Amino acid sequence: MKTLRSKTMKRLFMVLVVFIAVCAAVIALNMHGTGPW
């Protein structure tokens, strides 16, 4: 049970880190005026 929860938490943490990195990249691209939006 504990190992399963630990694995799930690690996966959620990785998803969160990737999401933040993507958001930061999109914001950086928009600041430089080369973003799609």
PQR file with spaces between the fields and no chain letter, atoms N, CA, C, O and H, PARSE charges and radii, in Angstrom:
ATOM       1  N    MET     1       0.847   -1.204    0.000 -0.4000 1.5000
ATOM       2  CA   MET     1       0.000    0.000    0.000 -0.0000 2.0000
ATOM       3  C    MET     1       0.881    1.252    0.000  0.5500 1.7000
ATOM       4  O    MET     1       0.664    2.192   -0.765 -0.5500 1.4000
ATOM       5  N    LYS     2       1.878    1.229    0.883 -0.4000 1.5000
ATOM       6  CA   LYS     2       2.736    2.411    0.987 -0.0000 2.0000
ATOM       7  C    LYS     2       3.535    2.619   -0.299  0.5500 1.7000
ATOM       8  O    LYS     2       3.666    3.743   -0.783 -0.5500 1.4000
ATOM       9  H    LYS     2       2.053    0.466    1.504  0.4000 1.0000
ATOM      10  N    THR     3       4.068    1.524   -0.845 -0.4000 1.5000
ATOM      11  CA   THR     3       4.865    1.657   -2.068 -0.0000 2.0000
ATOM      12  C    THR     3       3.989    2.114   -3.229  0.5500 1.7000
ATOM      13  O    THR     3       4.432    2.888   -4.077 -0.5500 1.4000
ATOM      14  H    THR     3       3.962    0.611   -0.451  0.4000 1.0000
ATOM      15  N    LEU     4       2.751    1.638   -3.268 -0.4000 1.5000
ATOM      16  CA   LEU     4       1.846    2.023   -4.351 -0.0000 2.0000
ATOM      17  C    LEU     4       1.567    3.519   -4.274  0.5500 1.7000
ATOM      18  O    LEU     4       1.601    4.218   -5.287 -0.5500 1.4000
ATOM      19  H    LEU     4       2.391    1.009   -2.579  0.4000 1.0000
ATOM      20  N    ARG     5       1.290    4.008   -3.059 -0.4000 1.5000
ATOM      21  CA   ARG     5       1.017    5.434   -2.896 -0.0000 2.0000
ATOM      22  C    ARG     5       2.251    6.260   -3.250  0.5500 1.7000
ATOM      23  O    ARG     5       2.147    7.314   -3.877 -0.5500 1.4000
ATOM      24  H    ARG     5       1.263    3.441   -2.236  0.4000 1.0000
ATOM      25  N    SER     6       3.410    5.774   -2.843 -0.4000 1.5000
ATOM      26  CA   SER     6       4.660    6.485   -3.144 -0.0000 2.0000
ATOM      27  C    SER     6       4.861    6.582   -4.650  0.5500 1.7000
ATOM      28  O    SER     6       5.253    7.629   -5.164 -0.5500 1.4000
ATOM      29  H    SER     6       3.495    4.918   -2.332  0.4000 1.0000
ATOM      30  N    LYS     7       4.590    5.485   -5.355 -0.4000 1.5000
ATOM      31  CA   LYS     7       4.766    5.476   -6.810 -0.0000 2.0000
ATOM      32  C    LYS     7       3.787    6.454   -7.453  0.5500 1.7000
ATOM      33  O    LYS     7       4.146    7.182   -8.379 -0.5500 1.4000
ATOM      34  H    LYS     7       4.272    4.634   -4.937  0.4000 1.0000
ATOM      35  N    THR     8       2.548    6.468   -6.958 -0.4000 1.5000
ATOM      36  CA   THR     8       1.541    7.373   -7.521 -0.0000 2.0000
ATOM      37  C    THR     8       1.934    8.825   -7.268  0.5500 1.7000
ATOM      38  O    THR     8       1.810    9.667   -8.157 -0.5500 1.4000
ATOM      39  H    THR     8       2.257    5.877   -6.206  0.4000 1.0000
ATOM      40  N    MET     9       2.407    9.116   -6.062 -0.4000 1.5000
ATOM      41  CA   MET     9       2.817   10.484   -5.736 -0.0000 2.0000
ATOM      42  C    MET     9       3.974   10.921   -6.626  0.5500 1.7000
ATOM      43  O    MET     9       4.020   12.064   -7.079 -0.5500 1.4000
ATOM      44  H    MET     9       2.507    8.432   -5.340  0.4000 1.0000
ATOM      45  N    LYS    10       4.907   10.005   -6.875 -0.4000 1.5000
ATOM      46  CA   LYS    10       6.055   10.346   -7.719 -0.0000 2.0000
ATOM      47  C    LYS    10       5.588   10.651   -9.134  0.5500 1.7000
ATOM      48  O    LYS    10       6.084   11.575   -9.778 -0.5500 1.4000
ATOM      49  H    LYS    10       4.870    9.076   -6.507  0.4000 1.0000
ATOM      50  N    ARG    11       4.621    9.857   -9.616 -0.4000 1.5000
ATOM      51  CA   ARG    11       4.104   10.071  -10.973 -0.0000 2.0000
ATOM      52  C    ARG    11       3.382   11.419  -11.044  0.5500 1.7000
ATOM      53  O    ARG    11       3.558   12.169  -12.004 -0.5500 1.4000
ATOM      54  H    ARG    11       4.218    9.105   -9.093  0.4000 1.0000
ATOM      55  N    LEU    12       2.573   11.724  -10.030 -0.4000 1.5000
ATOM      56  CA   LEU    12       1.864   13.006  -10.013 -0.0000 2.0000
ATOM      57  C    LEU    12       2.867   14.159   -9.974  0.5500 1.7000
ATOM      58  O    LEU    12       2.679   15.175  -10.644 -0.5500 1.4000
ATOM      59  H    LEU    12       2.430   11.115   -9.250  0.4000 1.0000
ATOM      60  N    PHE    13       3.928   13.997   -9.190 -0.4000 1.5000
ATOM      61  CA   PHE    13       4.946   15.040   -9.092 -0.0000 2.0000
ATOM      62  C    PHE    13       5.613   15.272  -10.442  0.5500 1.7000
ATOM      63  O    PHE    13       5.852   16.414  -10.834 -0.5500 1.4000
ATOM      64  H    PHE    13       4.080   13.172   -8.646  0.4000 1.0000
ATOM      65  N    MET    14       5.914   14.186  -11.153 -0.4000 1.5000
ATOM      66  CA   MET    14       6.546   14.309  -12.474 -0.0000 2.0000
ATOM      67  C    MET    14       5.614   15.021  -13.448  0.5500 1.7000
ATOM      68  O    MET    14       6.049   15.879  -14.215 -0.5500 1.4000
ATOM      69  H    MET    14       5.720   13.258  -10.835  0.4000 1.0000
ATOM      70  N    VAL    15       4.323   14.662  -13.416 -0.4000 1.5000
ATOM      71  CA   VAL    15       3.348   15.313  -14.300 -0.0000 2.0000
ATOM      72  C    VAL    15       3.278   16.800  -13.979  0.5500 1.7000
ATOM      73  O    VAL    15       3.217   17.631  -14.884 -0.5500 1.4000
ATOM      74  H    VAL    15       3.970   13.965  -12.792  0.4000 1.0000
ATOM      75  N    LEU    16       3.285   17.137  -12.688 -0.4000 1.5000
ATOM      76  CA   LEU    16       3.217   18.538  -12.276 -0.0000 2.0000
ATOM      77  C    LEU    16       4.447   19.304  -12.767  0.5500 1.7000
ATOM      78  O    LEU    16       4.328   20.424  -13.264 -0.5500 1.4000
ATOM      79  H    LEU    16       3.334   16.462  -11.952  0.4000 1.0000
ATOM      80  N    VAL    17       5.616   18.702  -12.626 -0.4000 1.5000
ATOM      81  CA   VAL    17       6.856   19.358  -13.074 -0.0000 2.0000
ATOM      82  C    VAL    17       6.827   19.596  -14.583  0.5500 1.7000
ATOM      83  O    VAL    17       7.197   20.671  -15.053 -0.5500 1.4000
ATOM      84  H    VAL    17       5.713   17.792  -12.222  0.4000 1.0000
ATOM      85  N    VAL    18       6.383   18.586  -15.342 -0.4000 1.5000
ATOM      86  CA   VAL    18       6.311   18.726  -16.802 -0.0000 2.0000
ATOM      87  C    VAL    18       5.313   19.818  -17.168  0.5500 1.7000
ATOM      88  O    VAL    18       5.578   20.629  -18.055 -0.5500 1.4000
ATOM      89  H    VAL    18       6.082   17.712  -14.960  0.4000 1.0000
ATOM      90  N    PHE    19       4.163   19.844  -16.488 -0.4000 1.5000
ATOM      91  CA   PHE    19       3.140   20.855  -16.766 -0.0000 2.0000
ATOM      92  C    PHE    19       3.685   22.258  -16.522  0.5500 1.7000
ATOM      93  O    PHE    19       3.483   23.156  -17.340 -0.5500 1.4000
ATOM      94  H    PHE    19       3.947   19.186  -15.767  0.4000 1.0000
ATOM      95  N    ILE    20       4.376   22.449  -15.401 -0.4000 1.5000
ATOM      96  CA   ILE    20       4.949   23.764  -15.081 -0.0000 2.0000
ATOM      97  C    ILE    20       6.009   24.147  -16.116  0.5500 1.7000
ATOM      98  O    ILE    20       6.091   25.305  -16.526 -0.5500 1.4000
ATOM      99  H    ILE    20       4.540   21.720  -14.737  0.4000 1.0000
ATOM     100  N    ALA    21       6.816   23.173  -16.533 -0.4000 1.5000
ATOM     101  CA   ALA    21       7.853   23.457  -17.529 -0.0000 2.0000
ATOM     102  C    ALA    21       7.227   23.890  -18.854  0.5500 1.7000
ATOM     103  O    ALA    21       7.705   24.827  -19.493 -0.5500 1.4000
ATOM     104  H    ALA    21       6.749   22.233  -16.200  0.4000 1.0000
ATOM     105  N    VAL    22       6.159   23.207  -19.265 -0.4000 1.5000
ATOM     106  CA   VAL    22       5.481   23.562  -20.519 -0.0000 2.0000
ATOM     107  C    VAL    22       4.883   24.963  -20.410  0.5500 1.7000
ATOM     108  O    VAL    22       5.009   25.765  -21.335 -0.5500 1.4000
ATOM     109  H    VAL    22       5.771   22.445  -18.746  0.4000 1.0000
ATOM     110  N    CYS    23       4.236   25.257  -19.287 -0.4000 1.5000
ATOM     111  CA   CYS    23       3.647   26.593  -19.096 -0.0000 2.0000
ATOM     112  C    CYS    23       4.740   27.662  -19.141  0.5500 1.7000
ATOM     113  O    CYS    23       4.561   28.705  -19.772 -0.5500 1.4000
ATOM     114  H    CYS    23       4.133   24.605  -18.536  0.4000 1.0000
ATOM     115  N    ALA    24       5.854   27.412  -18.485 -0.4000 1.5000
ATOM     116  CA   ALA    24       6.956   28.377  -18.479 -0.0000 2.0000
ATOM     117  C    ALA    24       7.494   28.581  -19.894  0.5500 1.7000
ATOM     118  O    ALA    24       7.812   29.706  -20.280 -0.5500 1.4000
ATOM     119  H    ALA    24       6.000   26.566  -17.973  0.4000 1.0000
ATOM     120  N    ALA    25       7.595   27.504  -20.662 -0.4000 1.5000
ATOM     121  CA   ALA    25       8.092   27.613  -22.038 -0.0000 2.0000
ATOM     122  C    ALA    25       7.126   28.428  -22.893  0.5500 1.7000
ATOM     123  O    ALA    25       7.554   29.266  -23.686 -0.5500 1.4000
ATOM     124  H    ALA    25       7.337   26.590  -20.348  0.4000 1.0000
ATOM     125  N    VAL    26       5.826   28.185  -22.735 -0.4000 1.5000
ATOM     126  CA   VAL    26       4.821   28.931  -23.506 -0.0000 2.0000
ATOM     127  C    VAL    26       4.883   30.413  -23.151  0.5500 1.7000
ATOM     128  O    VAL    26       4.831   31.268  -24.036 -0.5500 1.4000
ATOM     129  H    VAL    26       5.478   27.504  -22.091  0.4000 1.0000
ATOM     130  N    ILE    27       4.993   30.719  -21.863 -0.4000 1.5000
ATOM     131  CA   ILE    27       5.069   32.119  -21.431 -0.0000 2.0000
ATOM     132  C    ILE    27       6.337   32.768  -21.989  0.5500 1.7000
ATOM     133  O    ILE    27       6.298   33.905  -22.460 -0.5500 1.4000
ATOM     134  H    ILE    27       5.034   30.025  -21.144  0.4000 1.0000
ATOM     135  N    ALA    28       7.452   32.054  -21.938 -0.4000 1.5000
ATOM     136  CA   ALA    28       8.714   32.595  -22.454 -0.0000 2.0000
ATOM     137  C    ALA    28       8.603   32.867  -23.954  0.5500 1.7000
ATOM     138  O    ALA    28       9.061   33.904  -24.432 -0.5500 1.4000
ATOM     139  H    ALA    28       7.484   31.130  -21.556  0.4000 1.0000
ATOM     140  N    LEU    29       8.000   31.945  -24.692 -0.4000 1.5000
ATOM     141  CA   LEU    29       7.845   32.144  -26.140 -0.0000 2.0000
ATOM     142  C    LEU    29       6.952   33.351  -26.412  0.5500 1.7000
ATOM     143  O    LEU    29       7.235   34.141  -27.312 -0.5500 1.4000
ATOM     144  H    LEU    29       7.628   31.102  -24.303  0.4000 1.0000
ATOM     145  N    ASN    30       5.878   33.497  -25.642 -0.4000 1.5000
ATOM     146  CA   ASN    30       4.982   34.633  -25.843 -0.0000 2.0000
ATOM     147  C    ASN    30       5.694   35.949  -25.532  0.5500 1.7000
ATOM     148  O    ASN    30       5.457   36.957  -26.198 -0.5500 1.4000
ATOM     149  H    ASN    30       5.648   32.855  -24.910  0.4000 1.0000
ATOM     150  N    MET    31       6.564   35.941  -24.521 -0.4000 1.5000
ATOM     151  CA   MET    31       7.300   37.156  -24.157 -0.0000 2.0000
ATOM     152  C    MET    31       8.218   37.574  -25.306  0.5500 1.7000
ATOM     153  O    MET    31       8.422   38.766  -25.537 -0.5500 1.4000
ATOM     154  H    MET    31       6.756   35.122  -23.979  0.4000 1.0000
ATOM     155  N    HIS    32       8.768   36.602  -26.021 -0.4000 1.5000
ATOM     156  CA   HIS    32       9.671   36.908  -27.136 -0.0000 2.0000
ATOM     157  C    HIS    32       8.899   37.170  -28.429  0.5500 1.7000
ATOM     158  O    HIS    32       9.490   37.566  -29.434 -0.5500 1.4000
ATOM     159  H    HIS    32       8.602   35.634  -25.834  0.4000 1.0000
ATOM     160  N    GLY    33       7.582   36.952  -28.408 -0.4000 1.5000
ATOM     161  CA   GLY    33       6.778   37.231  -29.591 -0.0000 2.0000
ATOM     162  C    GLY    33       6.872   36.156  -30.663  0.5500 1.7000
ATOM     163  O    GLY    33       6.506   36.401  -31.812 -0.5500 1.4000
ATOM     164  H    GLY    33       7.102   36.631  -27.591  0.4000 1.0000
ATOM     165  N    THR    34       7.358   34.967  -30.308 -0.4000 1.5000
ATOM     166  CA   THR    34       7.471   33.900  -31.302 -0.0000 2.0000
ATOM     167  C    THR    34       6.483   32.775  -31.010  0.5500 1.7000
ATOM     168  O    THR    34       6.489   31.749  -31.691 -0.5500 1.4000
ATOM     169  H    THR    34       7.656   34.768  -29.374  0.4000 1.0000
ATOM     170  N    GLY    35       5.631   32.965  -29.996 -0.4000 1.5000
ATOM     171  CA   GLY    35       4.660   31.931  -29.632 -0.0000 2.0000
ATOM     172  C    GLY    35       3.504   31.873  -30.612  0.5500 1.7000
ATOM     173  O    GLY    35       3.274   32.828  -31.354 -0.5500 1.4000
ATOM     174  H    GLY    35       5.626   33.798  -29.443  0.4000 1.0000
ATOM     175  N    PRO    36       2.770   30.762  -30.628 -0.5600 1.5000
ATOM     176  CA   PRO    36       1.632   30.610  -31.541  0.2800 2.0000
ATOM     177  C    PRO    36       0.448   31.493  -31.174  0.5500 1.7000
ATOM     178  O    PRO    36      -0.441   31.728  -31.992 -0.5500 1.4000
ATOM     179  N    TRP    37       0.443   31.992  -29.908 -0.4000 1.5000
ATOM     180  CA   TRP    37      -0.675   32.851  -29.510 -0.0000 2.0000
ATOM     181  C    TRP    37      -0.255   34.320  -29.526  0.5500 1.7000
ATOM     182  O    TRP    37      -1.063   35.196  -29.220 -0.5500 1.4000
ATOM     183  H    TRP    37       1.165   31.802  -29.243  0.4000 1.0000
